[in-house]
């Protein structure tokens, strides 16, 4: 994790960087052939790439590096005149840039920060290189040594339990029990017995005393999934456990002290539930000492290729069989898919491919067959009940952009009889020239959607980019193209 590959033909720049990065082993290459050979033979956590490096097409070279060596992050070295070109290359999955001439202190901070985030992701058992995953990992490691209650919020299948486990594994409680319960899977009476236990004779069928999960998890961590499904009476009892660190079994009269850390998760907006009176305010604030929002997979598309290869490696090992792999067109289809089931759905698909198509290389039509068998991914209506007007409008804007992008790609494929362009943060194909179909009415629609997104967030470009599902730099270029401010 301390090896850095530097690609530049400028000896002065190489000497400057070697003097700047203290504690790192710098390997210097001067042309693309040496670069690819070094990556193939050794593992580097970071590539410092001089955008002025002569030889292969810069875009094609970086495309190959990012898609083949996913464990290697890339920082571009650029001067003032090369910044516009660097913005275009960011769509290939570049992490950051550093301006020439190099500021030693700033470069050291950038590299240290990148390494720290990479190590945080690894320590949490997470997979990805998106900024969202980096922030989650850093938050997990920051709160893990404490006893604060954590609320993990996100759609079903995003990996909320994995984050709760990461908190437990990095805490002083790691050697003790980690107990999970899906609060939405049990009836109210059964749920209370599961959580708090019961005494013999407490109800029909209670033939013996039973310890609840809070007692079983004493000294460890309990993970309450779908906590938004709790009934009002159970909410009151849970609040008492959180505040007083004590409970009473069903049918009992003895107060029992417990030392349990609570991590709760929900796919519902508990603030809205609280405002509607369906979730207690005092319980919400007691649970939400720290809140971690887990983005859906479609909001962190650059993590999809990494997750694909992680699952392939896992399932080939578990099932003791080989796998021929996927084509770039197949990966593009997977990156472009809406993923209503999030990481859980992707994991399921990869396991299917490994088990059922071990000797066949997966191509785009195979992925298309899977996607067509799923629920419609571009359905605008009906909208799920329980969302605010603002979040509903944001979702409609995002879906409209996704639909527009898909239509343009399909039209290009028909006209050119070649693969459609690769979206931002995908494993990229070669950059194509702008198609006339993107101008005119389609451009007007895109311009209008961007304006609407900006107006929703008061002109905040970062938030607008998140709503539209595109990178902030991509949004910046579109603002310049359409003359928007």
C-alpha positions in Angstrom: 0.0 0.0 0.0 3.0 2.4 0.0 4.0 1.8 -3.7 3.4 4.7 -6.1 3.8 4.4 -9.8 4.9 7.7 -11.5 4.4 8.0 -15.3 6.2 11.0 -16.8 9.1 11.7 -19.1 10.1 14.9 -17.2 13.1 14.1 -15.0 12.7 17.3 -13.1 9.1 16.5 -12.3 10.1 12.9 -11.2 12.8 14.3 -8.9 10.3 16.8 -7.4 7.7 14.1 -6.6 10.3 11.8 -5.2 11.3 14.5 -2.8 7.7 15.4 -2.0 6.3 12.0 -1.0 7.9 10.9 2.2 7.3 7.3 3.3 6.3 6.1 -0.2 8.2 3.9 -2.6 8.2 5.7 -6.0 8.6 3.7 -9.2 9.3 5.9 -12.2 8.4 5.0 -15.8 8.8 7.2 -18.9 6.5 5.8 -21.5 3.1 3.9 -21.8 4.8 0.5 -22.5 6.8 0.7 -19.3 3.6 1.8 -17.5 1.6 -1.2 -18.6 4.4 -3.6 -17.9 4.9 -2.2 -14.3 1.2 -2.5 -13.6 1.1 -6.1 -14.8 4.1 -7.1 -12.8 3.5 -5.2 -9.5 0.7 -4.0 -7.4 0.4 -0.2 -6.9 -2.2 1.5 -4.9 -1.6 4.8 -6.8 -0.6 5.9 -10.3 0.5 9.5 -10.7 0.0 10.1 -14.4 1.5 13.1 -16.3 -1.2 14.1 -18.8 1.6 15.2 -21.1 3.1 11.7 -21.4 3.6 11.0 -25.1 2.8 7.8 -26.8 -0.6 6.1 -26.8 -3.9 8.1 -26.8 -4.2 9.3 -23.2 -7.9 8.4 -23.1 -7.4 4.9 -24.3 -4.4 4.3 -22.0 -6.2 5.5 -18.9 -9.3 3.5 -20.0 -7.2 0.4 -20.0 -5.6 1.2 -16.7 -8.8 1.9 -14.9 -10.7 -1.1 -16.3 -7.9 -3.7 -15.8 -6.2 -2.6 -12.6 -9.1 -1.7 -10.3 -7.0 -1.7 -7.2 -5.0 1.2 -8.5 -6.2 4.8 -8.0 -5.2 7.5 -10.5 -4.2 11.1 -9.9 -3.5 13.2 -13.0 -0.6 15.7 -13.1 -1.7 18.7 -15.1 -0.7 22.3 -15.8 -3.1 25.2 -16.1 -3.7 24.8 -19.8 -4.4 21.0 -19.5 -7.2 21.4 -16.9 -10.0 21.4 -19.5 -8.7 18.2 -21.0 -8.3 16.6 -17.6 -12.0 17.3 -16.9 -13.0 15.1 -19.8 -10.8 12.3 -18.5 -12.4 12.3 -15.1 -15.3 10.3 -16.6 -13.0 7.4 -17.0 -12.8 7.0 -13.2 -9.9 9.3 -12.2 -9.7 10.0 -8.5 -8.1 13.5 -8.4 -5.5 15.8 -10.0 -2.5 17.7 -8.9 -1.3 20.9 -10.6 2.2 21.4 -12.0 4.5 22.7 -10.8 4.0 20.4 -7.8 3.3 21.8 -4.4 5.0 19.2 -2.2 2.9 19.8 0.9 -0.4 19.6 -1.0 0.6 16.5 -2.9 1.6 14.8 0.3 -1.8 15.6 1.8 -3.7 14.3 -1.3 -1.8 11.0 -1.3 -2.1 10.5 2.5 -5.8 11.3 2.3 -6.3 8.8 -0.5 -4.4 6.1 1.3 -6.3 6.7 4.5 -9.6 6.4 2.7 -8.6 3.2 0.9 -7.5 1.7 4.2 -10.7 2.7 5.8 -12.8 1.0 3.1 -10.7 -2.1 3.5 -11.0 -2.1 7.3 -14.8 -1.9 7.0 -15.0 -4.8 4.6 -16.6 -2.5 2.0 -16.0 -2.5 -1.8 -15.9 0.6 -3.9 -14.0 3.8 -4.7 -16.9 6.3 -4.9 -16.8 9.3 -2.6 -20.0 8.0 -0.9 -18.3 4.8 0.2 -15.2 6.6 1.3 -17.3 8.9 3.5 -19.3 6.0 5.0 -16.1 4.1 5.8 -14.5 7.1 7.5 -17.7 7.7 9.5 -17.8 4.0 10.6 -14.2 4.1 11.9 -14.8 7.4 13.6 -17.8 6.2 15.6 -16.9 2.6 16.1 -14.8 3.1 19.3 -17.7 4.9 21.0 -21.1 3.6 22.3 -23.3 5.9 20.3 -26.5 4.6 18.8 -26.5 4.6 15.0 -29.3 4.9 12.5 -28.5 3.5 9.0 -30.9 4.7 6.4 -31.1 3.4 2.8 -33.1 1.4 0.2 -33.5 -2.4 0.6 -30.4 -4.3 -0.6 -27.9 -1.5 -0.2 -25.9 -3.3 2.5 -27.1 -1.7 5.7 -26.3 -4.8 7.8 -22.8 -4.9 6.4 -22.2 -1.4 7.7 -23.6 -2.3 11.2 -21.2 -5.3 11.2 -18.3 -3.0 10.3 -19.1 -0.8 13.3 -19.2 -3.8 15.6 -16.0 -5.3 14.2 -14.0 -2.1 14.6 -15.3 -1.4 18.1 -14.1 -2.7 21.6 -17.1 -5.0 21.5 -15.8 -7.0 18.5 -15.2 -10.2 20.5 -18.7 -10.2 21.8 -22.1 -11.1 20.2 -23.5 -9.4 17.2 -27.3 -10.1 17.1 -29.6 -9.2 14.3 -33.4 -9.0 14.1 -35.8 -7.9 11.3 -38.4 -5.9 13.1 -40.8 -6.1 10.1 -40.8 -9.9 9.9 -42.6 -10.7 13.2 -46.0 -9.9 14.7 -46.1 -7.4 17.6 -46.4 -10.0 20.5 -43.7 -12.3 19.0 -41.4 -9.3 18.4 -41.5 -8.2 22.0 -40.8 -11.7 23.2 -37.8 -11.9 20.8 -36.4 -8.6 21.9 -37.0 -8.6 25.7 -37.6 -12.3 26.4 -40.5 -13.8 28.4 -41.3 -15.6 31.7 -42.8 -19.0 31.9 -46.6 -18.7 31.6 -46.5 -15.2 30.2 -48.8 -16.3 27.4 -50.2 -19.5 26.0 -47.3 -21.7 24.9 -44.8 -20.0 27.1 -43.6 -23.3 28.8 -40.3 -21.9 30.0 -38.4 -18.7 30.6 -36.7 -17.4 27.4 -34.0 -14.8 27.2 -34.5 -12.0 24.7 -32.0 -10.8 22.1 -31.0 -7.8 24.3 -29.9 -10.2 27.0 -28.2 -12.5 24.6 -26.3 -9.5 23.1 -25.3 -8.2 26.5 -21.8 -6.7 26.1 -22.1 -6.7 22.3 -24.2 -5.2 19.6 -27.8 -5.6 18.4 -28.8 -4.7 14.9 -32.5 -3.8 14.5 -33.4 -3.9 10.8 -36.5 -2.2 9.5 -36.9 -0.4 12.8 -39.6 1.8 11.2 -42.0 -1.1 11.4 -42.2 -1.2 15.2 -45.6 -0.7 16.8 -46.2 2.3 19.1 -46.1 0.1 22.2 -42.9 -1.6 21.2 -41.4 1.8 20.4 -42.0 2.8 24.1 -40.3 -0.3 25.4 -37.3 0.1 23.1 -37.0 3.7 24.2 -36.7 2.6 27.8 -33.9 0.2 27.0 -32.0 2.9 25.1 -32.4 5.5 27.9 -32.2 3.4 31.1 -30.2 0.4 29.8 -32.7 -1.9 31.4 -35.6 -4.1 30.4 -38.4 -6.2 31.7 -39.3 -9.6 30.2 -42.8 -10.1 29.0 -44.9 -11.4 31.9 -42.1 -10.5 34.4 -41.7 -8.0 37.2 -37.9 -8.0 37.5 -35.8 -5.2 36.0 -32.7 -6.5 34.1 -29.7 -4.3 33.4 -28.1 -4.7 29.9 -25.1 -3.2 28.2 -25.8 -3.3 24.5 -24.9 -1.1 21.6 -27.8 -0.5 19.2 -27.5 -0.1 15.5 -30.8 0.4 13.7 -31.7 0.4 10.0 -34.7 1.4 7.9 -35.6 1.9 4.3 -38.2 4.5 5.3 -37.8 8.2 6.0 -38.2 8.2 9.7 -38.4 12.0 9.8 -41.5 12.0 7.7 -42.9 9.1 9.8 -42.2 11.2 12.9 -43.9 14.3 11.4 -47.0 12.2 10.6 -47.1 10.8 14.1 -46.3 7.2 13.2 -42.9 7.2 14.8 -42.1 8.6 18.2 -39.9 11.8 18.2 -38.1 10.9 21.4 -37.2 7.4 20.0 -36.1 8.9 16.6 -33.7 11.3 18.3 -32.4 8.6 20.6 -31.7 6.3 17.7 -30.4 9.0 15.4 -27.4 10.1 17.5 -25.4 9.4 14.3 -27.1 8.8 11.0 -25.4 7.1 8.0 -27.2 7.4 4.6 -26.4 4.5 2.3 -26.8 5.6 -1.4 -28.5 3.2 -3.8 -26.3 1.4 -6.3 -27.5 3.6 -9.2 -26.0 6.6 -7.3 -22.5 5.1 -7.1 -22.2 3.5 -10.5 -18.4 3.6 -10.5 -18.4 1.0 -7.8 -20.4 -1.5 -9.9 -17.3 -3.0 -11.8 -15.4 -3.4 -8.5 -18.4 -5.2 -7.0 -18.8 -7.4 -10.0 -15.2 -8.7 -9.8 -15.4 -9.0 -6.0 -18.5 -11.3 -6.3 -17.0 -13.3 -9.2 -13.9 -14.0 -7.1 -16.1 -15.0 -4.1 -18.5 -17.3 -6.0 -15.9 -19.0 -8.1 -14.0 -19.8 -4.9 -17.1 -21.0 -3.0 -18.4 -23.1 -5.8 -14.9 -24.5 -6.9 -15.4 -23.6 -10.6 -13.9 -21.3 -13.2 -15.6 -18.5 -14.9 -14.9 -17.1 -18.4 -15.7 -13.5 -17.5 -17.6 -10.7 -19.0 -17.1 -8.5 -22.1 -16.8 -4.8 -21.8 -20.3 -4.5 -23.5 -21.7 -6.7 -20.7 -20.2 -4.6 -18.0 -21.6 -1.5 -19.7 -25.0 -3.0 -19.6 -24.6 -3.8 -15.9 -23.4 -0.3 -15.1 -26.2 1.3 -17.0 -29.0 -0.7 -15.4 -31.2 0.9 -12.8 -30.7 -1.8 -10.1 -34.0 -1.5 -8.2 -32.7 -4.4 -5.9 -29.3 -2.6 -5.4 -26.3 -4.6 -4.3 -28.4 -7.6 -3.3 -29.7 -7.9 -6.9 -26.2 -7.5 -8.4 -24.9 -10.2 -6.1 -27.7 -12.5 -7.1 -27.0 -12.0 -10.8 -23.3 -12.6 -10.5 -23.9 -15.8 -8.6 -26.3 -17.0 -11.3 -23.7 -16.2 -14.0 -20.9 -18.1 -12.2 -23.0 -21.2 -11.5 -24.9 -21.4 -14.8 -22.5 -20.0 -17.3 -19.1 -21.1 -16.0 -17.5 -21.8 -19.4 -19.3 -19.1 -21.4 -18.1 -15.5 -21.6 -21.0 -13.3 -20.7 -21.9 -10.7 -23.4 -24.4 -7.8 -23.6 -27.4 -9.9 -24.9 -27.1 -12.2 -21.9 -27.3 -9.2 -19.6 -30.2 -7.9 -21.6 -32.1 -11.1 -21.1 -31.7 -10.8 -17.4 -32.8 -7.1 -17.3 -35.9 -7.8 -19.4 -36.9 -10.5 -16.9 -36.9 -7.9 -14.1 -39.5 -5.3 -13.1 -39.6 -2.3 -15.5 -36.7 -0.1 -14.6 -38.0 3.2 -16.1 -41.4 3.3 -14.6 -42.4 6.9 -13.7 -45.8 6.1 -12.1 -47.1 5.2 -9.6 -44.9 7.0 -7.1 -44.3 5.2 -3.8 -46.4 6.6 -1.0 -44.5 8.1 1.9 -42.1 10.4 0.0 -42.1 14.1 0.3 -42.9 16.3 -2.7 -39.3 17.4 -3.0 -37.9 13.8 -3.0 -40.6 12.7 -5.5 -39.6 15.5 -7.9 -36.0 14.7 -7.6 -36.7 11.0 -8.4 -38.7 12.0 -11.5 -35.9 14.3 -12.7 -33.3 11.5 -12.3 -35.5 9.0 -14.1 -36.1 11.3 -16.9 -32.4 11.9 -17.4 -31.8 8.1 -17.2 -34.5 7.5 -19.8 -33.1 10.2 -22.1 -29.5 8.8 -21.9 -30.8 5.3 -22.6 -32.8 6.4 -25.7 -29.8 8.3 -27.1 -27.6 5.2 -26.7 -30.1 3.0 -28.4 -30.5 5.4 -31.3 -26.7 5.6 -31.7 -26.4 1.8 -31.8 -29.0 1.6 -34.6 -27.4 4.3 -36.7 -23.8 3.3 -36.2 -24.2 -0.4 -35.8 -21.7 -0.2 -33.0 -21.7 -0.1 -29.2 -23.4 2.9 -27.5 -21.4 5.5 -25.6 -20.4 4.6 -22.1 -21.9 6.7 -19.3 -19.9 8.6 -16.7 -18.2 6.3 -14.1 -18.7 3.2 -16.2 -15.9 1.0 -17.5 -15.5 3.3 -20.5 -15.4 2.6 -24.2 -13.6 4.9 -26.6 -14.9 8.4 -26.6 -17.2 9.1 -29.5 -18.0 12.3 -31.3 -21.2 14.1 -30.4 -24.1 12.7 -32.4 -26.6 15.1 -34.1 -29.4 13.3 -32.2 -28.1 14.9 -28.9 -28.9 18.4 -30.1 -32.2 20.0 -30.9 -35.2 18.8 -28.9 -33.2 16.4 -26.8 -30.7 19.0 -25.8 -33.6 21.3 -24.9 -35.1 18.7 -22.6 -31.7 18.1 -21.0 -31.2 21.9 -20.5 -34.7 22.2 -19.0 -34.1 19.3 -16.6 -30.8 20.8 -15.4 -32.4 24.1 -14.8 -35.2 22.5 -12.8 -32.7 20.5 -10.7 -30.7 23.7 -10.0 -33.8 25.6 -9.0 -34.8 22.8 -6.6 -31.6 23.2 -4.6 -31.1 27.0 -4.9 -28.3 26.8 -7.4 -26.1 24.4 -5.5 -24.2 22.5 -8.2 -23.1 19.6 -6.0 -26.7 18.8 -4.9 -28.0 19.3 -8.4 -25.4 16.8 -9.8 -26.5 14.3 -7.1 -30.2 14.7 -8.1 -29.3 14.2 -11.8 -27.1 11.2 -11.2 -24.1 12.7 -12.9 -20.7 13.9 -11.7 -20.2 17.5 -10.6 -17.6 18.1 -13.3 -20.0 16.7 -15.9 -22.6 19.1 -14.7 -20.1 22.0 -14.9 -19.4 21.2 -18.6 -23.1 21.0 -19.4 -23.6 24.4 -17.7 -20.9 25.9 -19.9 -22.4 24.2 -23.0 -25.9 25.6 -22.4 -24.8 28.9 -21.1 -26.4 28.3 -17.7 -25.4 29.9 -14.4 
